[in-house]
Amino acid sequence: MSSQPPKVLDSLRVRVRRLQFIVGLGFFSLVLGSVLTVNLTVRLSARVQALESDSLRLLLAVLLEHLWILGVLPLLCYGAARILELKPLSTALGAAFSGEIFVVALYFVRDGVDGLWAGWFYTALRLIAIAAGVLLSFRAVTRGRAAAAESAAKAQAQAQARKAEYVEFLREAERGAEKSAQREAERATVAAPMGGAAVAVAEAPAPAVVEAAPAPASGEPSAPSPDAAAEPKAPTTEG
């Protein structure tokens, strides 16, 4: 007899799989966002360099750098929430910080400790971008779950409507069958007396036809009847 795994292990497995999915969601968002960032940077580099304000250039650089968390991650969170039952806060925080930790690791490998700090203004802008991305991802998961619940409710309502239509169809079929049976019974009831009369006429005995014997011709003795021949004659006594 095989023993069932404890419920604690099942819950732990579910949490581990959910964590793996969240981390993968953040990493995939970072990859897609990096591709978009490179394309936009190539196209907008001349215009960005033409700006006179250093703060504005830095702001645009932060926006392009965090495009994965501001645009790509919320879209992926919304699509995933339409399919899977995700928790909004844990999904948003986990995906955002998993991607950001990977970015920080890349900066550290490239520039060392100096790559982790680029000034107060730049750090503040990065934190604001991360917070905005978490908020957008949170709202995306919430809306995705609401849309999934609405779709499930619509599907259930359609299923109930189809079920009601099928039940009504069965009732109509049963009513039609009952009416057909009633008509057949009425026809049988009407045809029964007529059939009985025809059978009675067919079974009645035909009347006996008695043919009269032909009258004897004049001058010819009539033949004695069998009854008269069979009766003995009484003896006569002579005086």
C-alpha positions as CSV (number, residue, x, y, z in Angstrom):
1,M,0.0,0.0,0.0
2,S,1.6,3.3,-1.2
3,S,1.6,6.1,1.3
4,Q,0.4,9.5,0.2
5,P,2.9,12.4,0.6
6,P,2.1,14.7,3.5
7,K,0.2,17.9,2.8
8,V,3.2,20.0,4.0
9,L,5.4,18.6,1.2
10,D,2.6,19.3,-1.4
11,S,2.3,22.9,-0.2
12,L,6.0,23.3,-0.3
13,R,6.2,22.0,-3.8
14,V,3.5,24.3,-4.9
15,R,5.4,27.3,-3.4
16,V,8.7,26.3,-5.0
17,R,7.1,26.0,-8.4
18,R,5.4,29.3,-8.0
19,L,8.7,30.9,-7.0
20,Q,10.4,29.4,-10.0
21,F,7.7,30.8,-12.3
22,I,8.0,34.3,-10.7
23,V,11.7,34.3,-11.1
24,G,11.4,33.1,-14.7
25,L,8.8,35.8,-15.3
26,G,11.2,38.5,-14.1
27,F,14.1,37.2,-16.1
28,F,12.1,36.8,-19.3
29,S,10.8,40.4,-18.9
30,L,14.4,41.6,-18.5
31,V,15.5,39.9,-21.7
32,L,12.6,41.3,-23.7
33,G,13.0,44.7,-22.2
34,S,16.7,44.7,-22.9
35,V,16.0,44.0,-26.6
36,L,13.5,46.9,-26.8
37,T,15.9,49.2,-24.9
38,V,18.7,48.6,-27.3
39,N,16.5,49.2,-30.3
40,L,15.0,52.4,-28.8
41,T,18.5,53.6,-27.6
42,V,19.9,53.3,-31.1
43,R,17.0,55.2,-32.6
44,L,16.8,57.9,-29.9
45,S,20.5,58.4,-29.1
46,A,20.9,61.4,-31.4
47,R,17.9,63.2,-30.0
48,V,18.8,62.4,-26.4
49,Q,22.3,63.7,-26.9
50,A,20.8,66.9,-28.4
51,L,19.0,67.7,-25.2
52,E,20.6,70.5,-23.1
53,S,19.4,69.3,-19.7
54,D,21.5,66.7,-18.1
55,S,18.7,65.8,-15.7
56,L,16.3,65.1,-18.6
57,R,18.9,63.0,-20.4
58,L,19.4,61.0,-17.2
59,L,15.7,60.6,-16.7
60,L,15.3,59.3,-20.3
61,A,18.2,56.9,-19.7
62,V,16.6,55.5,-16.6
63,L,13.3,55.1,-18.3
64,L,14.9,53.2,-21.2
65,E,17.0,51.1,-18.8
66,H,13.9,50.1,-16.8
67,L,11.6,49.6,-19.8
68,W,11.4,45.9,-18.9
69,I,9.9,46.6,-15.5
70,L,7.7,49.5,-16.6
71,G,6.2,48.0,-19.7
72,V,7.1,44.4,-20.4
73,L,6.7,43.0,-16.9
74,P,3.1,44.4,-16.4
75,L,2.0,42.9,-19.7
76,L,3.5,39.5,-18.9
77,C,1.9,39.6,-15.4
78,Y,-1.5,40.4,-16.9
79,G,-1.2,37.5,-19.4
80,A,0.0,35.1,-16.7
81,A,-2.8,36.1,-14.3
82,R,-5.4,35.4,-17.0
83,I,-4.2,31.7,-17.0
84,L,-2.8,31.0,-13.6
85,E,-4.0,31.9,-10.1
86,L,-1.2,34.3,-9.0
87,K,-1.0,36.5,-5.9
88,P,-0.7,40.2,-7.0
89,L,1.8,41.4,-4.4
90,S,4.2,38.4,-4.2
91,T,4.2,38.1,-8.0
92,A,4.9,41.8,-8.6
93,L,7.6,42.0,-5.9
94,G,9.3,38.7,-6.8
95,A,9.4,39.3,-10.6
96,A,10.6,42.9,-10.2
97,F,13.4,42.1,-7.7
98,S,14.5,39.0,-9.5
99,G,15.1,41.0,-12.6
100,E,16.7,43.9,-10.8
101,I,19.0,41.6,-8.9
102,F,20.2,40.2,-12.2
103,V,20.8,43.8,-13.5
104,V,22.8,44.7,-10.4
105,A,24.9,41.5,-10.8
106,L,25.7,42.5,-14.3
107,Y,26.8,46.0,-13.2
108,F,28.9,44.5,-10.5
109,V,30.6,42.1,-12.9
110,R,31.2,44.9,-15.4
111,D,32.3,47.8,-13.2
112,G,32.8,46.3,-9.8
113,V,31.6,48.2,-6.7
114,D,31.6,51.5,-8.6
115,G,28.8,50.1,-10.8
116,L,26.5,49.8,-7.8
117,W,26.5,53.5,-7.1
118,A,26.1,56.3,-9.6
119,G,25.0,59.2,-7.3
120,W,21.9,60.1,-5.3
121,F,19.9,61.4,-8.2
122,Y,20.4,58.4,-10.4
123,T,19.8,56.0,-7.5
124,A,16.6,57.8,-6.5
125,L,15.4,57.6,-10.1
126,R,16.1,53.9,-10.2
127,L,14.2,53.3,-7.0
128,I,11.2,55.3,-8.3
129,A,11.3,53.3,-11.5
130,I,11.3,50.0,-9.6
131,A,8.5,51.1,-7.3
132,A,6.4,52.2,-10.3
133,G,7.1,48.9,-12.0
134,V,6.0,46.9,-8.9
135,L,2.8,49.0,-8.7
136,L,2.0,48.5,-12.4
137,S,2.7,44.8,-12.1
138,F,0.5,44.6,-9.0
139,R,-2.4,46.3,-10.8
140,A,-1.8,44.1,-13.9
141,V,-2.1,40.9,-11.9
142,T,-5.2,42.2,-10.1
143,R,-6.9,43.1,-13.4
144,G,-5.8,39.8,-15.0
145,R,-7.4,37.8,-12.1
146,A,-10.6,39.9,-12.4
147,A,-10.7,39.4,-16.1
148,A,-10.2,35.7,-15.6
149,A,-13.0,35.5,-13.1
150,E,-15.3,37.4,-15.4
151,S,-14.5,35.1,-18.3
152,A,-15.2,32.1,-16.0
153,A,-18.5,33.6,-14.9
154,K,-19.5,34.2,-18.5
155,A,-18.5,30.7,-19.5
156,Q,-20.5,29.3,-16.6
157,A,-23.5,31.4,-17.5
158,Q,-23.3,30.2,-21.1
159,A,-23.1,26.6,-19.9
160,Q,-26.1,27.1,-17.7
161,A,-28.0,28.6,-20.6
162,R,-27.1,25.7,-22.9
163,K,-28.2,23.3,-20.2
164,A,-31.5,25.0,-19.8
165,E,-32.0,25.0,-23.5
166,Y,-31.2,21.2,-23.6
167,V,-33.6,20.5,-20.8
168,E,-36.4,22.5,-22.5
169,F,-35.7,20.6,-25.7
170,L,-36.0,17.3,-23.9
171,R,-39.3,18.5,-22.4
172,E,-40.6,19.5,-25.8
173,A,-39.6,16.1,-27.2
174,E,-41.4,14.3,-24.3
175,R,-44.5,16.4,-24.9
176,G,-44.5,15.6,-28.6
177,A,-44.0,11.9,-27.8
178,E,-47.0,12.0,-25.3
179,K,-49.2,13.8,-27.9
180,S,-48.3,11.2,-30.6
181,A,-49.1,8.4,-28.2
182,Q,-52.4,10.0,-27.3
183,R,-53.3,10.3,-31.0
184,E,-52.4,6.7,-31.6
185,A,-54.5,5.6,-28.7
186,E,-57.5,7.6,-30.0
187,R,-57.1,6.1,-33.4
188,A,-57.0,2.6,-31.9
189,T,-60.1,3.4,-29.8
190,V,-62.1,4.6,-32.9
191,A,-61.0,1.6,-35.0
192,A,-61.8,-1.0,-32.3
193,P,-65.7,-1.0,-32.6
194,M,-65.6,-1.0,-36.4
195,G,-63.3,-3.9,-36.4
196,G,-65.5,-5.8,-33.9
197,A,-68.6,-5.4,-36.1
198,A,-66.8,-6.6,-39.1
199,V,-65.6,-9.7,-37.3
200,A,-69.2,-10.4,-36.0
201,V,-70.6,-10.1,-39.5
202,A,-67.9,-12.4,-40.8
203,E,-68.5,-15.0,-38.1
204,A,-72.3,-15.1,-38.3
205,P,-73.6,-18.4,-39.9
206,A,-75.1,-18.2,-43.3
207,P,-78.9,-19.0,-43.5
208,A,-79.8,-22.5,-44.6
209,V,-81.3,-22.7,-48.0
210,V,-84.0,-25.4,-48.4
211,E,-84.7,-26.4,-51.9
212,A,-88.3,-27.5,-52.5
213,A,-88.7,-30.8,-54.2
214,P,-90.2,-30.6,-57.7
215,A,-93.9,-31.3,-58.0
216,P,-94.7,-34.6,-59.7
217,A,-96.0,-34.5,-63.2
218,S,-99.6,-35.4,-64.0
219,G,-100.2,-39.2,-64.5
220,E,-97.0,-40.2,-62.7
221,P,-97.3,-41.7,-59.3
222,S,-95.5,-39.8,-56.7
223,A,-92.6,-41.6,-55.1
224,P,-93.3,-42.5,-51.5
225,S,-91.4,-40.5,-49.0
226,P,-88.8,-42.4,-47.0
227,D,-90.7,-41.8,-43.8
228,A,-93.9,-43.4,-45.3
229,A,-91.9,-46.4,-46.5
230,A,-90.3,-46.9,-43.2
231,E,-93.6,-47.0,-41.3
232,P,-95.1,-50.5,-41.0
233,K,-98.6,-51.0,-42.1
234,A,-101.1,-52.2,-39.5
235,P,-102.6,-55.6,-40.1
236,T,-106.2,-55.7,-41.1
237,T,-108.7,-58.2,-39.7
238,E,-111.2,-59.7,-41.9
239,G,-114.7,-60.3,-40.7
